Amino acid sequence: PKNLRLHQHISLVRLPENYQKRVYHPYSGGFDIETMDFGTPLADSILVHWQVRHRLEKIDPSAAVSRVKKPIVYYLDRGTPEPVRSALLDGARWWASAFEKAGFKDAYRVEMLPEGADPMDIRYNTIMWVHRATRGWSYGNAITDPRTGEIIKGTVTLGSQRVRQDILIAESLLAPYGKLTQTEKKQAAEQMALARLRQLSAHEVGHTLGIAHNFAPSRHGNGSVMDYPHPILNLNAKGEPEVNRAYGVGVGPWDDFVIKHLYATFPGQDEQEALAKLRQEARAAGLQYVGDADSRPASSMH
């Protein structure tokens, strides 16, 4: 019990070139990477902020909608059991619709990790199903090129105990034991937990796509998977709790906006002007943004 076995995988790869950087904007809903550029004009700051995002290049750069040279592919841990496996695949695949709306056809996929592949290999974006002694956070991290903000590898880590905690929450609401309907209620508890797991999969993958938290959209229903969604509970005619619509399905309007702001191209337009127009349209549509800096520190306010 006092010994620890450690497996280390080192990937030595040449950092990619010819990457189209995008200037970070605070309302983009994304993450930024800060670099120092001593070649800026003397009156300007040497701190430069680039948007963190994957490389995504259209085959036809002049087209509003085009297939891509190399799609973004995420691979799920082969050790993930059913029905968890299907739930994680479903949730992670929700992002495909946002990329379609941003003008990228068949640009995003989620598949099972190939047989024999090492999930720590930098060539694979991975969704890992990890065991731990107690419940803990799930994470969406990215290995990023410090010069440009290009994501080299996205890594999602999901704690395997979390879905069981969600089942306990659902069971506490439904009280399925010792009643004639216990089988149906136990099934309902499992379905609620799996619905939460789809949300979690989409949420953590979103971080590895370059997207930050937004804690405002839940005030308007299923506005974003990047919020922490509280289950929506109802009472039936008997006054009993129902959990069959506890969580939404699919990404929301905010998520569509962020993917456009991070990844969309604007043929024949000035990029900064097009992005500014996109932000104006989002604000006009009532899309609010409350990020971590506005909500987590004790000194924060919104």
C-alpha positions, -999 to 999 in steps of 0.1 A, spaced: 0 0 0 30 24 3 41 18 -33 30 38 -63 33 26 -99 38 54 -123 36 52 -161 50 81 -180 45 87 -217 67 114 -234 57 126 -269 84 145 -287 67 163 -316 75 193 -338 52 222 -330 30 230 -360 36 261 -382 14 283 -403 -14 286 -378 -39 314 -382 -40 331 -348 -70 349 -335 -70 378 -311 -88 370 -278 -118 390 -268 -133 388 -232 -169 383 -245 -159 354 -268 -166 329 -240 -133 313 -247 -99 308 -230 -69 329 -239 -31 324 -237 -9 353 -228 24 358 -244 50 386 -244 58 403 -277 87 427 -274 82 437 -310 50 456 -303 49 494 -308 66 511 -278 33 528 -267 15 494 -267 15 466 -241 39 438 -247 13 414 -234 -6 397 -262 -37 375 -258 -44 348 -283 -76 327 -285 -71 291 -275 -86 268 -302 -80 238 -324 -67 241 -359 -96 238 -383 -90 246 -420 -116 245 -448 -109 227 -480 -125 256 -498 -116 288 -478 -139 310 -499 -170 289 -491 -194 298 -463 -198 260 -457 -170 236 -465 -155 203 -455 -122 205 -436 -87 193 -443 -84 175 -410 -115 171 -386 -113 174 -349 -116 139 -335 -121 129 -298 -115 93 -287 -134 77 -258 -116 54 -233 -122 18 -244 -126 7 -207 -158 28 -203 -187 4 -196 -222 6 -209 -246 24 -205 -220 50 -195 -202 46 -229 -232 55 -250 -241 84 -228 -206 99 -230 -205 94 -268 -239 111 -272 -230 141 -250 -196 147 -266 -212 145 -301 -235 174 -293 -208 198 -305 -211 186 -341 -242 207 -347 -224 239 -335 -195 233 -359 -221 228 -387 -237 261 -379 -203 277 -379 -197 266 -415 -177 234 -410 -191 202 -426 -182 169 -410 -155 187 -390 -160 172 -356 -163 135 -346 -162 113 -314 -151 77 -317 -138 49 -296 -100 49 -290 -83 25 -314 -73 -9 -301 -37 -7 -287 -35 31 -288 -19 49 -258 -43 75 -245 -14 97 -234 -1 98 -270 -2 135 -280 -18 127 -313 -51 117 -297 -78 140 -281 -91 118 -254 -121 113 -230 -109 92 -201 -130 73 -176 -109 73 -144 -114 56 -110 -107 73 -78 -114 67 -41 -140 94 -37 -161 117 -58 -141 146 -73 -141 171 -101 -141 162 -138 -116 181 -159 -112 194 -195 -77 204 -202 -56 211 -233 -20 210 -243 -15 242 -261 12 258 -283 24 287 -262 33 308 -293 -1 308 -309 -28 293 -287 -33 263 -310 -46 232 -291 -23 203 -297 -42 178 -276 -75 179 -257 -78 157 -226 -110 151 -207 -108 133 -173 -142 120 -159 -144 105 -125 -162 71 -126 -179 76 -92 -197 107 -102 -226 90 -121 -233 69 -90 -235 101 -69 -261 114 -94 -281 81 -90 -281 86 -53 -294 122 -57 -322 109 -80 -331 81 -56 -334 105 -27 -359 125 -47 -379 95 -60 -377 72 -29 -381 40 -50 -375 14 -23 -402 -6 -5 -429 3 -31 -446 -15 -59 -432 10 -84 -396 6 -72 -384 -9 -105 -398 20 -126 -384 46 -102 -349 30 -101 -349 31 -139 -359 67 -138 -331 75 -114 -306 58 -137 -319 77 -167 -316 110 -148 -280 102 -140 -272 93 -176 -288 125 -188 -265 144 -164 -236 124 -177 -243 135 -213 -242 171 -200 -210 165 -182 -194 150 -213 -204 179 -235 -192 204 -208 -157 190 -203 -152 185 -240 -162 221 -244 -133 232 -222 -109 213 -244 -123 230 -275 -112 263 -259 -145 273 -241 -147 287 -206 -176 284 -181 -206 306 -184 -228 307 -153 -256 330 -168 -274 308 -193 -292 284 -168 -313 314 -158 -329 310 -193 -333 273 -195 -308 251 -214 -288 280 -227 -254 264 -225 -237 232 -215 -209 253 -201 -230 262 -171 -234 239 -141 -270 228 -147 -293 223 -118 -318 195 -125 -353 208 -135 -378 189 -113 -415 186 -117 -444 173 -96 -470 149 -112 -507 149 -105 -501 129 -73 -476 155 -60 -446 131 -66 -413 143 -80 -406 136 -117 -370 136 -131 -376 126 -167 -369 161 -180 -342 170 -154 -316 179 -180 -317 194 -215 -304 177 -247 -279 193 -270 -258 225 -269 -275 259 -264 -275 293 -282 -245 305 -262 -225 274 -273 -233 280 -309 -221 316 -305 -188 307 -289 -180 281 -315 -186 307 -342 -165 332 -324 -136 308 -319 -137 289 -352 -158 306 -379 -141 321 -410 -154 351 -428 -146 350 -465 -144 384 -481 -148 402 -448 -125 418 -422 -122 393 -394 -122 417 -365 -152 436 -379 -171 403 -385 -164 391 -350 -175 425 -335 -208 421 -355 -212 386 -341 -208 398 -306 -233 426 -312 -258 401 -325 -253 378 -294 -259 407 -270 -290 418 -289 -303 382 -286 -299 385 -248 -269 361 -244 -252 370 -211 -218 359 -200 -207 354 -164 -173 337 -163 -152 323 -135 -135 356 -128 -170 372 -123 -184 345 -100 -158 323 -82 -134 346 -62 -148 360 -29 -141 395 -42 -160 390 -75 -194 404 -84 -216 407 -115 
